[in-house]
Amino acid sequence: MKILIINGPNLNLLGKREPDVYGDTSFEAYFETLKSLFPQIEIEYYQSNVEGELINKIHEVGFSFDAILLNAGGYTHTSVAISDAIAGVTTPVLEVHISNIYKREEFRHKSIISKSCVGMISGLGLKGYELGIRYFL
């Protein structure tokens, strides 16, 4: 099984940015934990702050990987193009958010990408990525 985790804008700052919201662990450190929890799965990780690069990555793997976990960050609430990219590929995509988007500012309550995803995990911290992998297992 091959799973790609895609993180969008500002998620490269995990562990440094707003630790009260996002925690104090970098994603790179957490990714090592995920790989040790699931040695039987090929897990890859990609992060970009650029919308077009995220779309290109979805297109690149969206017909060959078994699953994508996507935390589109702020693009969750604004990107019709990312939603269209998800809808255009055959690989199932699970939307993941570290914080509970419904406990935050009102503009974060609407996800444009949800309609193209198989589901969403929100508000469970980094553990949401582990649960997402377990879903696909």
C-alpha beads as a LAMMPS data file, in Angstrom:
LAMMPS data file: protein, C-alpha beads

137 atoms
136 bonds

1 atom types
1 bond types

-500.0 500.0 xlo xhi
-500.0 500.0 ylo yhi
-500.0 500.0 zlo zhi

Masses

1 110.0

Atoms # bond

1 1 1 0.000 0.000 0.000
2 1 1 1.238 3.471 -0.922
3 1 1 -0.062 6.537 0.906
4 1 1 0.945 10.140 0.341
5 1 1 0.514 12.786 3.008
6 1 1 0.228 16.276 1.536
7 1 1 0.446 19.331 3.774
8 1 1 -0.350 22.774 2.464
9 1 1 0.636 26.313 3.386
10 1 1 2.298 27.144 6.682
11 1 1 2.345 23.532 7.840
12 1 1 6.111 23.571 7.358
13 1 1 6.083 25.683 10.540
14 1 1 4.527 22.976 12.745
15 1 1 6.274 22.867 16.082
16 1 1 7.044 26.594 15.859
17 1 1 3.787 28.217 14.719
18 1 1 1.027 28.746 17.284
19 1 1 1.906 25.758 19.485
20 1 1 -1.276 26.312 21.502
21 1 1 -3.265 25.486 18.339
22 1 1 -0.943 23.107 16.450
23 1 1 1.297 21.606 19.143
24 1 1 5.056 21.720 19.545
25 1 1 6.070 18.795 17.308
26 1 1 7.412 19.327 13.814
27 1 1 5.732 17.309 11.089
28 1 1 9.067 15.807 10.107
29 1 1 9.449 14.354 13.623
30 1 1 5.870 13.097 13.619
31 1 1 6.346 11.578 10.145
32 1 1 9.098 9.345 11.562
33 1 1 6.615 8.172 14.194
34 1 1 4.058 7.361 11.494
35 1 1 6.605 5.358 9.515
36 1 1 7.494 3.329 12.621
37 1 1 3.796 2.709 13.400
38 1 1 3.127 1.438 9.873
39 1 1 6.278 -0.319 8.607
40 1 1 4.193 -2.394 6.190
41 1 1 3.022 0.701 4.296
42 1 1 4.984 2.913 1.938
43 1 1 4.239 6.396 3.284
44 1 1 5.527 9.491 1.525
45 1 1 5.298 13.115 2.573
46 1 1 5.030 16.320 0.560
47 1 1 4.566 19.924 1.710
48 1 1 4.196 23.129 -0.258
49 1 1 3.009 26.645 0.405
50 1 1 2.081 27.030 -3.278
51 1 1 -1.406 26.097 -4.492
52 1 1 -0.308 25.035 -7.980
53 1 1 2.377 22.743 -6.587
54 1 1 -0.211 20.995 -4.414
55 1 1 -2.431 20.515 -7.474
56 1 1 0.501 19.162 -9.488
57 1 1 1.314 16.655 -6.739
58 1 1 -2.311 15.466 -6.571
59 1 1 -2.250 14.978 -10.356
60 1 1 1.129 13.199 -10.179
61 1 1 0.060 10.521 -7.673
62 1 1 -3.713 10.568 -8.075
63 1 1 -3.841 7.543 -10.350
64 1 1 -1.098 5.397 -8.832
65 1 1 -1.219 5.709 -5.018
66 1 1 -3.740 3.895 -2.827
67 1 1 -4.615 6.941 -0.732
68 1 1 -3.847 10.594 -0.060
69 1 1 -4.157 12.345 3.282
70 1 1 -4.507 16.056 2.549
71 1 1 -4.235 18.945 4.961
72 1 1 -4.724 21.830 2.553
73 1 1 -4.291 24.414 5.313
74 1 1 -5.831 27.765 4.394
75 1 1 -6.552 26.533 0.858
76 1 1 -9.240 24.317 2.395
77 1 1 -11.471 27.361 2.577
78 1 1 -10.548 29.047 -0.706
79 1 1 -9.363 26.651 -3.410
80 1 1 -11.861 25.509 -5.983
81 1 1 -8.837 24.396 -8.024
82 1 1 -7.642 21.940 -5.348
83 1 1 -11.187 20.602 -4.985
84 1 1 -11.333 20.096 -8.754
85 1 1 -7.938 18.335 -8.715
86 1 1 -9.179 15.901 -6.060
87 1 1 -12.356 15.247 -8.043
88 1 1 -10.298 14.622 -11.176
89 1 1 -8.189 11.753 -9.835
90 1 1 -9.071 8.187 -8.875
91 1 1 -7.010 7.936 -5.679
92 1 1 -9.248 8.548 -2.652
93 1 1 -8.384 11.647 -0.617
94 1 1 -9.082 12.067 3.096
95 1 1 -9.137 15.633 4.424
96 1 1 -7.171 16.118 7.653
97 1 1 -7.006 19.135 9.972
98 1 1 -4.912 19.321 13.119
99 1 1 -7.171 21.873 14.787
100 1 1 -10.939 21.691 15.026
101 1 1 -11.883 24.026 12.195
102 1 1 -15.369 24.428 13.695
103 1 1 -13.975 25.891 16.929
104 1 1 -12.060 28.554 15.041
105 1 1 -12.939 31.651 13.044
106 1 1 -16.192 31.384 11.103
107 1 1 -14.472 31.550 7.700
108 1 1 -12.719 28.265 8.590
109 1 1 -16.037 26.457 9.090
110 1 1 -16.533 26.013 5.310
111 1 1 -14.366 23.518 3.481
112 1 1 -14.436 23.810 -0.294
113 1 1 -12.510 20.552 -0.714
114 1 1 -14.747 18.325 1.475
115 1 1 -17.195 17.528 -1.310
116 1 1 -14.381 15.876 -3.263
117 1 1 -12.954 13.896 -0.318
118 1 1 -14.022 10.551 1.148
119 1 1 -14.198 12.108 4.610
120 1 1 -12.615 14.490 7.087
121 1 1 -10.750 14.234 10.387
122 1 1 -10.607 17.518 12.272
123 1 1 -9.444 18.575 15.706
124 1 1 -7.531 15.517 16.886
125 1 1 -4.082 17.025 16.519
126 1 1 -1.385 15.137 14.667
127 1 1 -3.141 11.892 15.675
128 1 1 -5.576 12.629 12.821
129 1 1 -2.944 11.510 10.313
130 1 1 -2.527 8.161 12.079
131 1 1 -6.296 7.698 12.170
132 1 1 -6.474 8.558 8.490
133 1 1 -3.970 5.845 7.648
134 1 1 -5.931 3.378 9.788
135 1 1 -9.078 4.273 7.855
136 1 1 -7.448 3.277 4.590
137 1 1 -6.151 0.021 6.077

Bonds

1 1 1 2
2 1 2 3
3 1 3 4
4 1 4 5
5 1 5 6
6 1 6 7
7 1 7 8
8 1 8 9
9 1 9 10
10 1 10 11
11 1 11 12
12 1 12 13
13 1 13 14
14 1 14 15
15 1 15 16
16 1 16 17
17 1 17 18
18 1 18 19
19 1 19 20
20 1 20 21
21 1 21 22
22 1 22 23
23 1 23 24
24 1 24 25
25 1 25 26
26 1 26 27
27 1 27 28
28 1 28 29
29 1 29 30
30 1 30 31
31 1 31 32
32 1 32 33
33 1 33 34
34 1 34 35
35 1 35 36
36 1 36 37
37 1 37 38
38 1 38 39
39 1 39 40
40 1 40 41
41 1 41 42
42 1 42 43
43 1 43 44
44 1 44 45
45 1 45 46
46 1 46 47
47 1 47 48
48 1 48 49
49 1 49 50
50 1 50 51
51 1 51 52
52 1 52 53
53 1 53 54
54 1 54 55
55 1 55 56
56 1 56 57
57 1 57 58
58 1 58 59
59 1 59 60
60 1 60 61
61 1 61 62
62 1 62 63
63 1 63 64
64 1 64 65
65 1 65 66
66 1 66 67
67 1 67 68
68 1 68 69
69 1 69 70
70 1 70 71
71 1 71 72
72 1 72 73
73 1 73 74
74 1 74 75
75 1 75 76
76 1 76 77
77 1 77 78
78 1 78 79
79 1 79 80
80 1 80 81
81 1 81 82
82 1 82 83
83 1 83 84
84 1 84 85
85 1 85 86
86 1 86 87
87 1 87 88
88 1 88 89
89 1 89 90
90 1 90 91
91 1 91 92
92 1 92 93
93 1 93 94
94 1 94 95
95 1 95 96
96 1 96 97
97 1 97 98
98 1 98 99
99 1 99 100
100 1 100 101
101 1 101 102
102 1 102 103
103 1 103 104
104 1 104 105
105 1 105 106
106 1 106 107
107 1 107 108
108 1 108 109
109 1 109 110
110 1 110 111
111 1 111 112
112 1 112 113
113 1 113 114
114 1 114 115
115 1 115 116
116 1 116 117
117 1 117 118
118 1 118 119
119 1 119 120
120 1 120 121
121 1 121 122
122 1 122 123
123 1 123 124
124 1 124 125
125 1 125 126
126 1 126 127
127 1 127 128
128 1 128 129
129 1 129 130
130 1 130 131
131 1 131 132
132 1 132 133
133 1 133 134
134 1 134 135
135 1 135 136
136 1 136 137
